[in-house]
Amino acid sequence: MRHFALIFSTAFLSVSQVNAELIINGQSSSTSVTATSAISNAYSPQNNFQACLGNLRSQAISAGVNGSTYDRYTQSLTPDYSVIDKLNYQPEFSTPIWDYLSGLVDEERVQAGRTKLAQHAEVLKRVEAAYGVPAETVVAVWGVESNFGDISGSYPLLQALGTLSCEGRRQSYFRGEFFAAMRILQRGDLREEQLKGSWAGAFGHTQFMPSTYEELAVDFDGDGRRDLVSSTIDALASTANFLKKRGWQTGMPWGFEVKLPSGFSAQGEGRRNKKALNSWVNRGLTRTDGTALVQGNLSGSTPAGLMMPAGENGPAFLVFKNFDA
């Protein structure tokens, strides 16, 4: 959801543009998947779950989890098969875009973002100096991912990831996250009761997966621990570090809304099909205020992709490398 946040960051300056712009990375499909209670009832009983965990022990040890650590956290672990239902029904991908976005960002959240910008201005200034990511972008990710820490999830991560490691789709992926969560506990960065988050294993202020936490979380408050649950400072800095390591280009925009000329064909276009900005100029695109595409830090050779995620009758955007970060 961080793509939504890039546009949300501009909303701190212009609330009226939120509904028009917060559509980047959305899906327009109206198809929905309905989970039924029969799905949950089909899964293995507790004894088979424990057998699965037993079979995973050697894999966990090979992945850097001590045997004693693994035994401690799995000996009384029980499955939660409701997460399998969640795996089969994800609103982010099955809900029509405008319905999804209306529940994700509204004027109240935008105003809260402005308040957080002011409240954490000193820390955000240091974060921006260290990583080159604008404060507005960092706070926007925070707002979209957890409503500024208010809604970060209540699923015990070991239970959720353990279940997903033994049942359903993508078991190999979730096993990696299961082991990563144990390594976090093993290092002492967090306590087990702090590891609560989404059904899929994302946790903390900006919803890092355990493996992402291991790779990119930073100790920015200097207390010797990387804590994205209780330390807002660590969470904000880690978010900026994430974006920087994923290719964020300091001083460059994520993108902007554009006006298409009459009769324009967007067939075959998309955010990954980037072309030089001059190519879009030659095809008659302008910014929505009528000004030229090439200005500021953007040159005519800057790659940009065209996005119309709400369909041909919806808004159009040119997006740059920072959007992909």
Summary of the structure (lengths in Angstrom):
residues: 325
radius of gyration: 21.7
end to end distance: 11.5
largest distance: 66.9
contacts: 1030
relative contact order: 0.13
helix: 50%
strand: 7%
